[in-house]
Amino acid sequence: MKARKVWTFWIIPILIVALLLAPWVWWEVKPDTRLQVTILDKTVPNTTYREHKGLVWLLNQQKYTKTNGQRYDYTTDYYGFFPGSNDQYKVTGLPQDMRNTDMIYVADTYGVEKAQYLQANNGASVGTADGDLSQGMLYGGLDTSDVKRIRSGVTEQGVKTLIAEFNSLATPTTASVRNQIYPLLGVEWTGWTGRYFADLARGGEVPDFLTGDGSDPNRWPYTGPGIVLMHEDGRVVVLQEGKQIGDQGVQTTLTTQGKALIGFDAKVRYNYWFDIMKPAERTEILANYDLGLTADGKQKLQEAGITDTFPAVIRQQHATYTSYYFAGDYADHDQYPFWRRYEGWDTVKRWFTLDRPGSEDAFYWHLYVPMMKGILAQTAATERR
């Protein structure tokens, strides 16, 4: 009788431990899938590697390995800008031979500003898209060589999938280079870039080139939450919460095709940089941005020549490959937890990550991860030509 009580006392803790260990064991015994992903990231001002870290975490969590069987390393497995010590750095271009590549992922080509890199090397925390070009660019922008190698990869060398996201086409990439890559992606940039800000006040996250030095109080009279839209020609449109937009921020909503790709419906705030793109003919829109415009907001956009809603994810099926354009900084993610070695962790994070104003995680777990899982699975299942 006593032995039965002892067993009853321990059975619940044992079961709890077994349940917690089961996903880890499942992950360890699940076979790897070979998938060669060539990543281009020119915006690496410091060793956070955040512009492509979210992609690499997902590749490893889903147990995709390189063709040599090794796991992906976000510090080395990309092309572009590599920060060093004592203000040193190196750059590497895309490989000419991509015959073993399954996917090309252009994570960010904005580049690194001189002032930004020096500041980062001195231990300060800086952003990657603050737009301060007063000291010029150290390195950045998509160039003709990049486009030629991407084109050769997807049209001649058997690359199955091409993905690009913000900022791969906007400043400082030149108009002539953009025109070369537009047909490869099935999109065209309208010249507009935007972002939701939790506070539009001067001195916060709004770029200094917009707010000025503070000497003119009428130049930037905005405070509180809102969206700023900036055109490459210098035009600026500000949408304030409660006046031109509601309190939903920038909502990302899936279309029928988008729901089919990820297997469920999702609607989530997007709180970072995005660009407004014009899709080409015979493209599919997988997701749209909805700003929750008021009548005043719709009028302001109409006067600026901007549509009420615009695409967030664009897909086009080409003769030899499939392209996707993410009109946002989607792979930007600063965390790289051990839980990548845990089956189903991405689903757990989606369940327990709240969609709230200012959240940097909700969009990643609710939309980017499930969408990329679908794209990666389709790419892995497609036979090489």
Salt bridges, closest charged atoms under 4 A:
GLU28 OE2 - ARG341 NH2 2.69
ASP32 OD1 - LYS63 NZ 3.49
ASP32 OD1 - ARG71 NH2 3.40
ASP41 OD2 - HIS52 ND1 2.71
ASP77 OD1 - LYS66 NZ 3.15
ASP97 OD2 - ARG99 NH2 2.67
ASP102 OD1 - LYS160 NZ 3.37
ASP102 OD1 - ARG384 NH1 3.24
ASP143 OD2 - LYS42 NZ 3.62
ASP146 OD2 - LYS42 NZ 2.71
GLU205 OE1 - ARG195 NH2 2.95
GLU232 OE1 - ARG178 NH1 3.39
ASP233 OD1 - HIS231 ND1 2.99
ASP233 OD2 - ARG235 NE 2.96
ASP265 OD2 - LYS259 NZ 3.80
GLU281 OE1 - ARG282 NH1 3.88
GLU284 OE1 - ARG315 NE 2.94
ASP332 OD1 - ARG50 NE 2.47
ASP334 OD1 - LYS53 NZ 3.83
GLU343 OE1 - LYS30 NZ 3.04
ASP346 OD2 - LYS373 NZ 2.75
GLU360 OE1 - ARG50 NH2 3.57
ASP361 OD1 - HIS333 ND1 3.98
